[in-house]
């Protein structure tokens, strides 16, 4: 898995600059939207063969995760629809609430689309404190629609592995705070990064347009 992560990270590093500027124009018949079934949070368990994933897909990672309801899942469970992904931690008092606010602004720009077309995933950087129960409390206090928003936790190694592939940098400080970059990523239905917005309070139009372009091709 470490060799795979290094290989995948190298590919993403080479291709990310171009991918951030425009959505890929190639259509792939293996990428048709599948039928999901099962998970109560709406992510679904998707019957898609591994061969459908490219080397650029984050869904090749085989790590185990838990959502805010304590349900076990794999990243592959998010395959099949466009996903907005960001990393936060619930004890953050400044940057992370602004990231959530930015995601809500993007969500508002996509109101014409169905909930099953777009997912929003928040991944904690603080698994020691951000238990599933804590994540559920955070989701409820921020009025995050459980049919669209999924909050994830896992072992620290799994989180750092995903963070590296998302180009997310973070560092645990002695006072319990976490220094981190602020990035919102857009994944296509097969888990490939096609757009990233870095910073806080970034105008949502570019991200919204990138998502609309993807949805038109699914």
C-alpha positions in Angstrom: 0.0 0.0 0.0 2.9 2.5 0.7 4.3 1.8 -2.7 0.9 2.4 -4.3 0.5 5.6 -2.3 3.8 7.0 -3.5 3.0 6.0 -7.1 -0.5 7.5 -6.9 0.8 10.7 -5.3 3.4 11.1 -8.0 0.8 10.8 -10.7 -1.5 13.3 -9.0 1.3 15.8 -8.5 2.1 15.6 -12.3 -1.5 15.9 -13.4 -3.1 18.2 -10.8 -2.1 21.5 -12.3 -3.9 20.8 -15.6 -6.8 19.2 -13.8 -7.4 22.3 -11.7 -8.0 24.5 -14.7 -10.5 22.3 -16.6 -12.5 19.2 -16.4 -11.3 16.3 -18.6 -13.1 16.1 -21.9 -12.8 12.4 -22.5 -15.9 10.2 -22.0 -15.3 6.7 -20.7 -18.0 4.1 -21.1 -16.9 2.4 -17.9 -17.8 5.5 -15.9 -21.5 5.3 -16.3 -23.3 6.2 -13.0 -24.0 3.0 -11.1 -27.0 2.1 -8.9 -26.2 2.5 -5.2 -27.8 0.5 -2.5 -27.7 0.3 1.2 -25.9 2.8 3.5 -28.4 4.9 5.5 -26.4 8.1 4.9 -27.0 7.8 1.2 -23.4 7.0 0.2 -24.4 3.6 -0.9 -22.5 0.4 -1.6 -21.6 0.5 -5.3 -21.3 -2.6 -7.5 -18.5 -1.3 -9.7 -15.5 -3.5 -10.6 -12.1 -2.3 -9.6 -11.1 -2.2 -13.2 -13.3 0.9 -13.6 -10.9 3.0 -11.5 -7.9 4.7 -13.1 -4.5 5.1 -11.4 -5.5 8.7 -10.5 -8.5 7.5 -8.4 -8.4 8.1 -4.6 -10.8 5.2 -4.4 -7.9 2.8 -4.9 -7.1 3.3 -1.3 -8.3 0.3 0.7 -8.3 1.9 4.2 -11.2 1.5 6.6 -13.3 4.5 7.7 -16.3 5.3 9.9 -19.0 7.9 9.2 -20.8 10.1 11.8 -23.1 7.2 12.6 -20.3 4.8 13.4 -20.9 2.8 10.2 -17.9 1.2 8.6 -17.2 2.0 5.0 -14.5 2.3 2.3 -13.7 5.3 0.1 -15.1 3.3 -2.8 -18.5 3.8 -1.2 -18.5 7.3 -2.6 -18.0 6.2 -6.2 -20.7 7.0 -8.6 -21.4 10.7 -8.0 -19.5 14.0 -7.7 -18.0 14.6 -4.3 -16.8 17.8 -2.6 -14.1 16.9 -0.1 -12.4 19.0 2.6 -10.5 18.2 5.8 -11.4 19.9 9.1 -11.5 19.2 12.8 -14.4 20.0 15.1 -12.5 21.8 17.8 -11.2 24.3 15.3 -12.5 27.8 16.1 -11.5 29.8 13.0 -10.6 28.2 9.7 -12.7 25.1 9.8 -16.1 26.9 10.3 -15.2 29.0 7.4 -14.4 26.0 5.2 -17.9 24.6 6.1 -19.4 28.0 5.3 -17.6 27.9 1.9 -18.9 24.4 1.2 -22.4 25.6 2.0 -22.0 28.5 -0.5 -21.0 26.0 -3.1 -23.9 23.8 -2.2 -26.3 26.8 -2.6 -25.0 27.3 -6.1 -26.0 23.7 -7.0 -29.6 23.8 -5.6 -31.0 22.8 -9.0 -29.4 19.4 -8.7 -30.7 16.4 -6.8 -29.1 15.3 -3.5 -28.1 12.0 -5.0 -26.0 13.8 -7.7 -23.5 15.5 -5.3 -22.0 14.5 -2.0 -20.0 16.5 0.5 -17.4 14.8 2.6 -15.6 16.2 5.6 -12.6 14.2 6.8 -11.3 14.9 10.3 -7.6 15.6 11.0 -8.2 14.9 14.7 -9.4 11.3 15.1 -8.5 11.2 18.8 -11.2 13.7 19.7 -13.4 13.5 16.6 -15.2 10.3 17.4 -18.3 9.3 15.3 -20.5 10.7 18.1 -18.6 14.0 18.1 -18.9 14.2 14.3 -22.6 13.6 14.5 -23.0 16.3 17.0 -21.0 18.7 14.8 -23.1 17.8 11.8 -26.3 18.4 13.6 -25.2 21.7 15.2 -24.2 23.0 11.7 -27.4 21.8 10.1 -25.6 19.5 7.6 -28.1 17.5 5.6 -27.2 13.8 6.3 -28.5 12.9 2.8 -25.7 14.9 1.3 -23.0 15.4 4.0 -20.8 12.6 5.3 -18.2 13.1 8.1 -15.4 10.6 8.2 -12.8 9.4 10.7 -10.2 6.7 10.6 -6.8 5.8 12.0 -4.3 8.6 11.8 -2.1 6.8 9.2 -5.1 6.5 6.9 -6.0 10.1 7.3 -2.4 11.3 6.6 -2.3 9.1 3.5 -5.5 10.6 2.1 -4.3 14.1 3.1 -1.1 13.6 1.1 -3.1 12.7 -2.0 -5.3 15.7 -1.5 -2.2 17.9 -1.2 -3.4 18.8 2.4 -0.8 19.7 4.9 -1.4 19.7 8.6 0.5 19.6 11.9 -0.5 18.9 15.4 0.5 21.7 17.8 1.4 21.3 21.5 -1.7 23.2 22.6 -4.0 20.8 20.8 -4.6 23.0 17.9 -3.9 21.9 14.3 -2.1 24.1 11.8 -3.4 23.1 8.3 -3.9 24.3 4.8 -7.4 25.0 3.5 -8.4 23.2 0.4 -11.7 22.1 -1.1 -11.4 19.3 -3.7 -13.8 18.2 -6.3 -13.7 14.5 -7.2 -15.4 13.1 -10.3 -17.6 10.0 -10.0 -14.5 7.8 -10.1 -12.6 9.6 -7.4 -10.2 11.6 -9.5 -9.4 15.2 -8.5 -10.6 17.5 -11.2 -10.6 20.8 -9.4 -9.2 22.4 -6.1 -9.9 25.7 -4.4 -7.3 26.8 -1.9 -7.9 29.4 0.8 -10.8 30.8 2.8 -13.7 32.8 1.5 -12.9 31.9 -2.1 -15.7 32.9 -4.5 -17.6 29.7 -5.3 -18.3 30.3 -8.9 -15.3 28.4 -10.4 -15.9 25.4 -8.2 -19.6 25.4 -8.9 -18.9 25.6 -12.7 -16.5 22.7 -12.5 -19.1 20.6 -10.8 -21.8 21.6 -13.3 -19.5 20.6 -16.1 -19.0 17.2 -14.5 -22.7 16.6 -13.9 -23.5 17.4 -17.5 -21.2 14.5 -18.6 -22.5 11.9 -16.1 
